[in-house]
Amino acid sequence: EEVLVKLSENWPDYVFAKDYPLTPLSEVKSYIDEHQHLPGIPNAATVQEEGMELGEMQRKMMEKIEELTLYIIQLESDVKALKEKLK
């Protein structure tokens, strides 16, 4: 079976806008080190106590997936530049 969830908020395609402020990975790491979860995502205790809205969590997960895609593209570009420099 399937579940259909209709969101009233924007789907996170805004992540691909040129002016989207992608957080530097060093800041993401610092946040994770301090809080033990991703920024913008509730921690396990909160979810356990309060539950979670399925649609909102799906939107947040898609936002993180899209951010990860941008980080990977950025890393690939850096690797290519380093390979060229080594030649």
C-alpha positions in Angstrom: 0.0 0.0 0.0 1.0 3.6 -0.3 0.5 6.7 1.7 -0.1 10.1 0.0 1.1 13.1 1.9 0.3 16.6 0.5 2.5 19.3 1.9 1.4 22.9 2.3 5.0 24.1 2.5 7.5 24.5 -0.3 9.2 21.4 -1.5 13.0 21.9 -1.0 13.9 22.6 -4.6 14.9 26.0 -3.2 18.2 24.3 -2.2 19.2 24.5 -5.9 18.7 28.3 -6.1 22.0 30.1 -6.7 21.6 32.2 -3.5 20.9 29.2 -1.2 23.2 29.5 1.7 24.8 26.0 1.8 26.4 25.6 5.2 30.2 24.9 5.1 30.8 21.3 6.0 33.1 22.4 8.8 30.1 24.1 10.5 27.9 21.0 9.9 30.6 18.9 11.6 30.8 21.3 14.5 27.0 21.2 14.9 26.9 17.4 14.8 29.8 17.2 17.3 27.9 19.4 19.7 24.3 18.3 19.2 24.7 14.7 17.9 22.2 15.2 15.1 21.9 17.1 11.8 21.0 20.8 11.8 17.3 21.2 11.1 16.4 17.6 12.0 14.9 16.8 15.4 17.0 14.7 17.7 16.0 11.2 18.7 14.6 12.2 22.1 12.3 14.8 20.6 11.0 12.3 18.1 10.5 9.7 20.7 8.6 12.1 23.0 6.7 14.2 20.5 6.6 12.0 17.4 7.0 13.5 14.0 4.9 14.8 11.2 5.5 12.4 8.3 5.2 15.1 5.5 7.4 17.5 7.3 10.1 14.9 8.0 10.0 13.8 4.3 10.5 17.4 3.3 13.4 17.8 5.7 15.0 14.6 4.5 14.7 15.7 0.8 16.3 19.0 1.8 19.2 17.1 3.3 19.5 14.8 0.3 19.6 17.8 -2.0 22.2 19.5 0.2 24.3 16.3 0.1 24.1 16.3 -3.7 25.5 19.8 -3.8 28.3 18.9 -1.4 29.2 15.9 -3.6 29.2 18.1 -6.7 31.4 20.6 -5.0 33.8 17.9 -3.8 34.0 16.4 -7.3 34.9 19.8 -8.7 37.6 20.2 -6.0 39.0 16.7 -6.8 39.1 17.5 -10.6 40.9 20.7 -9.9 43.5 18.9 -7.7 44.0 16.2 -10.4 44.6 18.9 -13.0 47.1 20.6 -10.6 49.0 17.4 -10.1 49.4 16.9 -13.9 
